[in-house]
Amino acid sequence: MTPARVPPAHPLVAHVQWDRRQFIERVAAAALALGGAPSLLAACSSSPRSADPAISPSTSPPPTLPYDPALPYWMQGGFAPVHDQVEAFDLEVSGALPPELDGLYVRNGSNPASGPSPHWFLGDGMVHGVRLAAGRAQWYRNRYVDTPLLREGTGLLGSSAPGGARNQSNVSVFHHAGRLLSSGEVGLPYELSTTDLSTIGPHDYAGRLTTSMTAHPKIDPVTGRMHFFGYGFVPPYLTYHVASADGELVYTGDIEVAGPTMIHDFAITERDAVFWELPVVFDLDLAMKLVSGESTAFPFRWDESYGARLGIMPLEGPTSAIRWVEIEPCYIFHGVNAHRRGDEVVIDACRLPHIFREGGDTGSSRPHRWVVDTAGPQLTVSDEPLSDVPMDLPAVDRRFTGRPTRHGWYLMTEADGDFPIEFAGLAHRDETTGELDRYAPGHSYRLNEGFVVASGDGEGEGWLLSYAWDRERGATDLVVLDALDLASGPVARVHLPVRVPYGFHGVWVPAASV
């Protein structure tokens, strides 16, 4: 077996080889030196509304305000945070909800509790859920994930480094071994109640999880085992984990890499775990300036000299057996799926040519495919673009995670006036023919990420759920579409009394677990 390859050292790697104590001391010193002075990561004078009482929504949602160039784009329009924590019952439905939709749809997102956040990714976690049963929409609730950072109002870092329970838990939600969990980029996941979305508390797998859980675990549909990883700012920079079908952490292994990079997602096949290490690197100086209020720059930056590579290792380890192959520099927020084809590993993902360059950029990602040949002593790779339509936030029928799939669902994106990025609509892509089936009503009706809820035996047979901002109504609908016929439009719309801000990732929890 070829030993794991680590890229040659370069100035960035030398810069980031500091230990945990140095990191904590430097960040804490920067924050404490302010003497309580406010910054974009500090709390404003107001505190987040209590999660205990439900607040009745207004009967007349506020109108959409014109774009304000003095505000970041993520603080206005469909991105703008909401602050009231609402519950509403017996929701109005247009069309007919499929009776087999019996469960809870929940989606997470970044929602700063007070003041502007320095980046769309750096707000407090807020989940939004709708309970469906017997053709009815029984309730809607939204709740902040109750973290120390929310309670303290200290933003991302405050007076100590992020990690453990000190994280915003603002990216994803997933359901495994009877638990509904939320997670962010760094730190422990949080368990949430499926009854009312309240926060139960951080979940550390009986003390066995001592590194972060990053936002995109993968559940093997055959074994029920959950595969996940965590990246960090200090060694170990990348760690791979496996949880059994009953929720016990059964494997942990560090993966040797040169420094701290942002690894948001990964993939599995029935035999492999697939990682991508790309040139978006953590910058300590930027992080310290963010804490002190000197800068609002995101603490990761593009450094093409770091290189880009794909890593293939045996599913469930050992991590020491990982093999790497270099690829053209790019960035991947989200994989679509991966599978084995003999000696080849086929990896579909949404590819950005670059991100977080100096001066800032919000590029467009597009579906892309890499095929890695694992037969020889050295891995070889070929790649090809799959579509020229800007798309990301992909979904698959999760019964086929890690297996060959014909169907993929994507959120289409576009620039819209003053907004550098806008959610445009949903697309179903036939991965065999490349044909797109779209539901994109236009400027007045904006879709979010879709989630496939299966209701038949075949791949993709079921329903695609998504929140949709109705700009005319000033509030959001939960839309239900035939997953294999998006162009026909929703079979049902659940009319929520409030707006759900654009967010990240969701999950369907079956009724038996609610």
Disulfide bonds with the S-S distance in Angstrom:
none
